[in-house]
């Protein structure tokens, strides 16, 4: 009695192997030629049974690549998963009117191509134009050839789906398995867990110093630890350079799962830290819920990955997926992506200018250029949000270049209106890491015929501490060209006095955190006064930021602070409003005189 199978399940298994409509392959053609020669028959084929056709992955003696499934002997092999022999098609009640019989085919023999799961994909078949019988030895040989075909199928399917180092299924296989599981009837919610054994930056440093072999050994040991702790019933996948993923069992709530994952973290730390080469790992695990066919594939992996990164950022070992945190990460990604568009168009970015006041005369002698971004969908995006993101990417250089070019363009425009202001621009350590940064700024000023004294570069105190020698070289080149250099956020970077004494800078800008509520803070007054006296003693001109009331303004002036900047004098203004403010300021000073 023939054993029948679900054709839908069989077709799904066939399509998962991605064999249909693929180009010829010598590995399959070799087997087909062998079958033709072994049986001394003109026709042999590897025939795959699709929903409505027989498609030939490999063929000898056949011109066409497919025939209809209806009344095709290979379809019977696929349906029954049994070896089929038809000595004479013209004598067979079912196949005497088939396309093959009408084409002159009389003999057929087909061995089932069966997967390990028991699904029959089609047949390894031989055909002849004369009726004949088949011996037991020939049947055994054709069955062996069918097994060779399936071994080749499995080999090709595994290629690119198994990690060569750990031997685990990789990300592609996980995606396929998640897709399959999404259509199954679940007994309850499950979770996708993702473990990152070592963060990317530390792994890169380790490879540079110790070589890739150390990391590979680490991943093999991590595979063993994770697999042993999860047990044989859980499939582990190697989904990234140092990342492993698995689907947790049913009916495990978040709290119980988090407890189990923390135990796994302990095991990873215990075993991996005892390796011959000791590396500080700090493994983390993130997990996300898989429920009712939601979050298939890439989205599920992304959510689990974000949870793992959230654990690393917050100093935890294990973290569950948070929609709020995910929204935050997606917004960050979107801002970086959209910033590239903004830089190309130039329509979304603009500069505003906050005046700097000479405390001895009250006159405006300069302005700080501050970047603004009006996103077409998100609206105004705070510089405090997007600038730190940009500074961590390759966008830092292009963005600062845009700011400098726009500031220079505005200086030229104001000069044509007889407005003489020195404009300061903020630069980051990422900008100073560019080898040609100083040269580029100097050349742009020369090209625009702007005197270097009309331009100023601001760099934060904390940035000066990083890559000290290179930063000093860049700043010295800028200062030598006549461009003033200001140390921004002074007092917050913990610089040594010895370092400041030799720094190539002209001004220090006392951070607004020291100036805020200065009139009502005696200890703050003592600190700010000391900063002013120390800075002046080191030869720096002093600018106080964040001046928001008259009392603070007058206190700073009495301490011989040279300049002030803050909302009490003026908020950051667009160019046309600053021009109007300058006229009003000049009129007020004239009346006071």
C-alpha positions in Angstrom: 0.0 0.0 0.0 1.5 3.4 -1.0 2.1 5.9 1.8 0.8 9.4 0.9 1.9 12.7 2.3 0.5 16.2 2.5 1.3 17.9 -0.8 1.3 21.4 0.8 3.9 20.2 3.3 5.9 18.5 0.6 5.8 21.6 -1.6 6.9 23.8 1.3 9.9 21.5 1.9 10.8 21.6 -1.8 10.6 25.4 -2.0 12.6 25.9 1.2 15.5 24.2 -0.6 15.4 26.8 -3.3 16.2 24.4 -6.1 13.4 25.2 -8.6 14.3 27.3 -11.6 18.0 27.4 -10.7 20.8 27.1 -13.3 22.4 23.7 -14.2 25.0 22.4 -11.8 27.8 20.0 -12.7 27.5 18.2 -9.4 24.0 17.1 -10.4 24.7 16.6 -14.1 27.5 14.2 -13.2 25.0 11.9 -11.4 22.5 12.1 -14.3 25.2 11.1 -16.9 26.2 8.2 -14.6 22.6 7.0 -14.5 22.2 7.1 -18.3 25.5 5.2 -18.8 24.8 2.7 -16.1 21.4 1.7 -17.5 22.5 2.2 -21.1 19.4 4.4 -21.7 19.2 7.6 -23.7 17.3 9.6 -21.1 18.0 10.3 -17.4 16.7 13.2 -15.3 16.6 14.6 -11.8 12.9 15.5 -11.8 11.4 17.8 -9.1 7.6 17.7 -8.6 6.2 21.2 -8.4 2.5 22.0 -7.9 1.7 21.7 -11.6 4.8 20.6 -13.4 7.8 18.3 -13.3 10.9 20.5 -13.4 14.3 19.0 -14.4 17.2 20.1 -12.2 19.4 18.0 -14.4 18.7 16.0 -17.6 20.3 13.9 -20.3 18.6 13.3 -23.7 15.7 15.8 -22.9 15.5 19.2 -24.6 12.7 20.8 -22.5 13.3 21.8 -18.9 9.8 20.8 -17.7 6.7 18.9 -18.5 3.1 19.0 -17.0 2.7 17.2 -13.7 -0.5 15.6 -14.9 0.1 11.9 -15.8 3.8 12.2 -15.2 5.2 9.1 -13.6 7.6 11.2 -11.4 4.5 12.8 -9.8 3.4 9.3 -8.7 6.8 8.8 -7.1 6.5 12.1 -5.3 3.0 11.3 -4.1 3.7 7.8 -2.9 7.4 8.1 -1.9 7.8 4.7 -3.6 10.1 3.3 -6.2 8.2 3.1 -9.5 8.9 0.9 -12.6 6.8 1.0 -15.7 8.0 -1.7 -18.2 5.9 -0.3 -21.0 4.0 3.0 -20.8 1.7 2.0 -23.8 0.5 -1.0 -21.8 -0.1 1.0 -18.6 -3.8 2.0 -18.1 -2.8 5.4 -16.6 0.2 6.4 -18.7 -0.7 5.1 -22.1 -2.1 8.5 -23.0 0.6 10.5 -21.2 2.8 13.1 -22.8 5.8 10.8 -22.4 4.0 7.9 -24.2 3.0 10.2 -27.0 6.6 11.3 -27.3 7.8 7.8 -27.9 8.9 6.9 -24.3 8.1 3.2 -23.5 10.1 2.4 -20.3 10.3 4.4 -17.0 12.0 3.7 -13.7 12.1 6.3 -10.9 13.6 6.3 -7.3 12.2 8.8 -4.8 14.3 11.8 -3.8 13.4 11.9 -0.1 14.5 14.4 2.5 15.6 13.4 6.0 12.2 14.6 7.2 10.5 12.2 4.8 9.3 14.6 2.1 9.6 13.3 -1.4 10.8 16.1 -3.8 10.5 14.1 -7.0 12.5 11.3 -8.7 15.9 10.2 -10.0 14.6 8.6 -13.2 15.8 6.8 -16.3 13.7 6.4 -19.5 14.0 4.4 -22.7 12.3 4.1 -26.1 11.9 0.4 -25.8 10.0 -1.7 -23.3 12.2 -3.4 -20.7 12.4 -4.8 -17.2 14.7 -3.8 -14.3 16.7 -6.1 -12.1 17.1 -5.9 -8.3 20.7 -4.7 -8.8 19.6 -2.0 -11.1 16.9 -0.9 -8.7 19.4 -0.7 -5.9 21.8 1.3 -8.1 19.1 3.8 -9.0 18.2 4.1 -5.4 21.9 4.8 -4.6 22.0 7.5 -7.3 18.9 9.1 -5.7 20.7 9.1 -2.4 23.7 10.8 -4.0 21.4 13.5 -5.4 19.9 14.1 -1.9 23.3 14.3 -0.3 24.2 16.9 -2.9 21.0 18.8 -2.2 21.6 18.8 1.5 25.2 19.9 1.0 24.2 22.8 -1.2 21.4 23.8 1.2 23.8 23.8 4.2 26.4 25.9 2.3 26.1 29.4 3.5 23.8 28.4 6.4 26.4 26.9 8.8 29.0 28.9 10.5 32.5 27.5 9.7 34.0 28.3 13.1 31.3 27.1 15.5 29.4 24.6 13.3 26.2 26.3 14.3 23.4 27.3 11.9 23.8 30.9 11.0 21.6 34.0 10.7 20.1 32.9 7.4 19.0 29.6 8.9 17.5 31.4 11.9 15.5 33.7 9.6 14.2 30.7 7.8 13.3 28.8 11.0 11.6 31.9 12.5 9.5 32.1 9.3 8.5 28.5 9.6 7.7 28.7 13.3 5.5 31.8 12.8 3.0 29.7 10.9 2.8 26.9 13.5 0.2 26.6 16.2 1.9 27.8 19.3 1.1 26.8 22.9 2.0 30.2 24.1 4.5 33.1 23.7 8.1 32.3 23.2 11.2 34.6 23.2 14.1 35.1 20.9 17.2 35.6 23.1 20.4 37.1 21.7 23.7 36.9 23.6 26.7 39.1 22.7 29.8 37.6 24.3 32.1 40.6 23.7 31.3 44.0 22.3 32.4 44.9 18.8 35.0 47.5 19.8 36.7 45.2 22.3 36.7 42.4 19.8 38.3 44.6 17.2 41.0 45.6 19.6 41.6 41.9 20.6 41.9 40.8 16.9 44.4 43.7 16.3 46.6 42.7 19.3 46.2 38.9 19.5 44.9 37.8 16.1 41.6 36.3 14.9 42.5 32.8 16.2 41.9 33.9 19.8 38.4 35.2 19.0 37.6 32.0 17.1 38.7 29.8 20.1 36.5 32.1 22.3 33.5 31.6 20.0 33.9 27.8 20.0 34.0 27.7 23.8 31.0 30.1 24.0 29.2 27.7 21.7 29.9 24.8 24.1 28.9 26.7 27.2 25.6 28.0 25.8 24.7 24.7 24.2 25.4 22.7 27.3 23.4 25.1 29.5 20.4 25.3 27.2 20.3 21.6 26.7 19.8 19.5 23.5 16.2 20.6 23.0 17.2 24.2 22.1 18.9 25.0 18.8 21.6 27.7 19.1 22.5 29.9 16.1 25.7 31.9 15.5 24.2 35.1 14.1 27.0 37.6 14.3 30.8 37.8 14.9 30.3 37.4 18.7 26.5 36.9 18.8 24.4 33.8 19.5 20.6 33.5 19.4 18.0 30.9 20.3 14.3 30.5 20.7 13.2 29.8 24.3 10.7 27.2 25.3 6.9 27.9 25.6 5.3 29.3 28.8 8.3 30.9 30.3 7.5 34.4 31.6 9.9 37.3 31.5 10.9 37.1 35.1 11.7 33.4 35.0 13.5 33.8 31.7 15.6 36.7 33.0 16.6 34.6 36.0 17.7 31.7 33.7 19.6 34.0 31.4 21.5 35.6 34.3 22.6 32.1 35.3 23.9 31.6 31.8 25.8 34.9 32.0 27.5 33.6 35.2 28.5 30.4 33.3 29.8 32.4 30.4 31.9 34.6 32.6 33.2 31.6 34.7 34.2 29.5 31.7 35.4 32.1 29.2 37.5 34.0 31.7 39.5 30.9 32.5 40.6 30.6 28.8 44.4 30.5 28.2 44.3 34.2 27.1 42.4 36.2 29.6 40.1 38.8 28.0 37.6 41.1 29.8 34.3 40.0 28.1 31.3 41.5 29.8 28.7 39.3 28.0 25.1 40.5 27.8 21.8 39.0 26.7 18.7 40.6 25.3 15.4 39.0 24.6 12.2 39.8 22.8 8.8 38.2 22.8 7.6 36.1 19.7 3.8 36.0 19.8 1.0 35.0 17.4 3.1 35.1 14.3 4.3 38.7 15.1 7.9 40.0 14.7 9.1 37.5 12.1 12.6 37.3 10.9 14.8 40.4 10.8 12.5 42.4 13.1 12.7 39.8 15.8 16.5 39.7 15.6 16.7 43.5 15.6 14.5 43.7 18.7 16.6 41.1 20.6 19.8 42.9 19.5 18.5 46.2 20.7 17.6 44.7 24.0 21.2 43.3 24.3 22.6 46.8 23.5 20.3 48.3 26.1 21.7 45.9 28.7 25.3 46.9 27.7 24.5 50.6 27.9 22.7 50.4 31.2 25.3 48.2 32.8 22.9 45.2 33.2 23.6 41.6 32.2 20.2 40.8 30.8 17.5 43.1 29.4 14.1 42.6 27.8 13.0 44.4 24.7 11.5 47.8 25.4 9.4 49.6 22.8 10.5 53.0 24.3 14.2 52.1 24.0 13.6 50.7 20.5 11.8 53.9 19.5 14.8 55.8 20.8 17.3 53.6 18.8 15.2 53.9 15.7 15.0 57.7 16.0 18.8 57.9 16.4 19.2 55.8 13.3 16.7 57.8 11.4 18.4 61.1 12.4 21.7 59.9 11.2 20.2 58.6 8.0 18.3 61.8 7.3 21.2 64.0 8.2 22.9 62.8 5.1 20.0 64.0 3.0 20.0 67.3 4.9 23.6 67.9 4.1 23.1 67.2 0.4 20.0 69.4 0.1 21.2 72.2 2.5 17.6 73.3 2.9 16.9 71.9 6.3 20.0 73.2 8.1 20.6 76.8 9.2 22.7 78.9 11.5 21.6 81.2 14.3 24.0 83.6 16.0 24.2 84.5 19.7 25.9 87.8 20.3 29.0 88.2 22.5 29.3 91.4 24.5 32.4 93.3 25.4 31.8 93.9 29.1 34.0 97.0 29.2 32.0 98.9 26.5 28.7 96.9 26.2 29.3 96.6 22.4 28.7 93.4 20.5 32.0 92.4 19.1 31.2 88.9 17.9 28.7 86.0 17.7 28.7 82.3 18.1 27.3 80.3 15.2 24.9 77.7 16.4 23.5 75.0 14.1 19.8 74.3 13.8 18.0 71.5 12.0 14.4 71.7 10.9 13.4 68.2 9.9 10.7 68.0 7.2 8.7 65.5 9.3 10.1 65.6 12.9 10.2 69.4 13.1 13.0 71.2 15.0 15.6 68.7 16.2 17.6 69.8 19.2 21.4 70.1 18.6 21.9 68.4 21.9 20.3 65.3 20.3 21.8 65.1 16.9 25.2 66.6 17.3 26.5 63.9 19.7 25.2 61.3 17.3 26.9 62.9 14.3 30.2 63.2 16.1 30.4 59.4 16.4 30.1 58.9 12.7 31.8 59.9 9.4 29.2 62.7 9.1 31.1 64.9 11.6 33.5 66.2 9.0 30.9 67.1 6.3 28.6 68.7 8.9 31.3 70.9 10.3 32.4 71.8 6.8 28.9 72.9 6.0 28.8 75.1 9.2 32.1 76.7 8.4 31.2 77.4 4.8 27.8 78.9 5.8 29.5 81.0 8.5 32.0 82.3 6.0 29.3 83.1 3.6 27.5 85.1 6.3 30.6 87.0 7.2 31.0 88.0 3.6 27.3 89.1 3.4 27.6 91.1 6.6 30.8 92.7 5.5 28.9 94.0 2.4 26.5 95.7 4.9 29.4 97.1 6.9 28.7 94.8 9.8 32.0 93.8 11.4 31.6 90.7 13.7 34.0 87.9 14.6 32.1 84.6 14.2 33.0 81.6 16.3 32.3 78.0 15.2 32.3 74.9 17.3 34.5 72.0 16.2 34.8 68.5 17.7 37.7 66.2 18.3 36.5 64.2 15.3 37.1 67.4 13.2 40.5 67.9 14.7 41.4 64.3 13.9 41.1 65.1 10.2 44.7 65.7 9.0 43.8 68.6 6.7 41.3 70.3 8.9 43.4 73.4 9.8 44.7 73.8 6.2 41.1 73.6 4.8 39.8 76.3 7.2 42.7 78.6 6.4 42.3 78.1 2.6 38.5 78.8 2.8 39.1 82.1 4.6 41.8 83.1 2.1 39.5 82.3 -0.8 36.7 84.4 0.7 39.2 87.2 1.4 38.3 87.2 5.1 40.9 88.4 7.6 41.7 85.5 10.0 40.8 87.6 13.0 37.1 87.6 11.9 36.9 83.9 12.5 37.2 81.8 15.7 37.3 78.1 16.4 35.8 76.8 19.6 36.8 73.4 21.0 35.6 71.8 24.2 38.1 71.3 27.1 37.3 67.6 27.2 38.1 67.2 23.5 41.5 68.8 24.1 42.5 66.0 26.5 42.0 63.4 23.8 44.7 62.8 21.2 46.6 65.7 22.8 49.6 65.9 20.5 47.6 65.9 17.2 45.0 68.3 18.6 47.7 70.7 19.7 49.3 70.5 16.2 46.1 71.4 14.5 45.3 74.3 16.9 48.8 75.7 16.6 48.5 75.8 12.8 45.1 77.6 13.1 46.4 80.0 15.7 49.6 80.7 13.7 47.4 81.7 10.7 45.8 84.4 12.9 42.5 82.6 13.7 41.6 82.8 17.3 41.1 79.5 19.3 38.7 79.3 22.2 38.4 76.6 24.9 34.7 76.0 25.3 32.9 74.7 28.4 36.0 75.7 30.4 36.0 74.2 34.0 34.2 71.0 33.1 37.0 68.9 31.5 39.4 68.4 34.4 42.4 69.7 32.5 45.6 70.1 34.4 47.0 73.6 34.9 50.2 72.4 33.4 48.4 71.4 30.2 46.4 74.7 30.0 49.6 76.7 30.4 51.0 75.3 27.1 47.8 75.1 25.2 47.7 77.0 21.8 44.5 79.0 22.7 43.5 82.7 23.0 40.2 82.6 24.9 38.5 80.5 27.5 34.7 80.3 27.7 33.6 79.6 31.3 30.8 77.0 31.2 27.3 78.2 31.9 26.8 75.7 34.7 29.2 77.9 36.8 27.5 81.2 35.8 23.9 80.2 36.3 22.4 81.8 39.4 25.8 83.4 40.1 24.3 86.3 42.1 22.8 83.9 44.6 25.6 81.4 44.9 28.5 82.5 47.1 30.5 79.4 46.5 29.9 79.7 42.8 31.1 83.3 42.9 34.3 82.2 44.6 34.9 79.5 41.9 34.1 81.7 38.9 36.2 84.6 40.2 39.1 82.1 40.7 38.6 80.8 37.1 38.7 84.3 35.7 41.8 85.3 37.6 43.6 82.1 36.8 42.7 82.3 33.1 43.8 85.9 32.8 47.0 85.0 34.6 47.7 82.4 32.0 47.2 85.0 29.2 43.7 84.0 28.1 40.8 86.4 27.3 37.8 85.3 29.3 34.2 84.9 28.1 31.4 83.9 30.5 28.5 81.9 29.0 25.0 81.6 30.2 24.5 85.1 31.6 20.8 85.4 32.3 20.4 88.4 34.6 21.8 91.9 35.2 23.2 90.9 38.6 25.5 88.3 37.1 26.4 90.6 34.3 27.5 93.3 36.7 29.4 90.9 38.9 31.4 89.5 36.0 32.2 93.0 34.8 33.5 94.0 38.2 35.8 90.9 38.1 37.3 92.1 34.8 35.8 89.3 32.8 36.2 90.6 29.2 33.1 89.2 27.5 29.7 87.7 28.2 27.2 85.7 26.3 23.7 84.7 27.3 19.9 85.2 27.2 20.0 88.4 29.2 21.7 90.1 26.4 20.2 88.2 23.4 19.1 84.7 22.5 20.5 83.1 19.3 19.1 85.0 16.4 18.7 84.4 12.7 20.8 86.8 10.6 18.0 89.3 9.8 17.0 89.5 13.4 20.6 89.9 14.6 21.0 92.8 12.1 18.0 94.5 13.7 19.2 93.7 17.2 22.6 95.2 16.4 21.0 98.5 15.3 18.9 98.6 18.5 21.9 97.8 20.6 24.0 100.5 19.0 21.2 103.1 19.5 20.8 102.1 23.2 24.6 102.5 23.8 24.6 105.8 22.0 21.8 107.2 24.2 23.5 105.9 27.3 26.7 107.8 26.3 
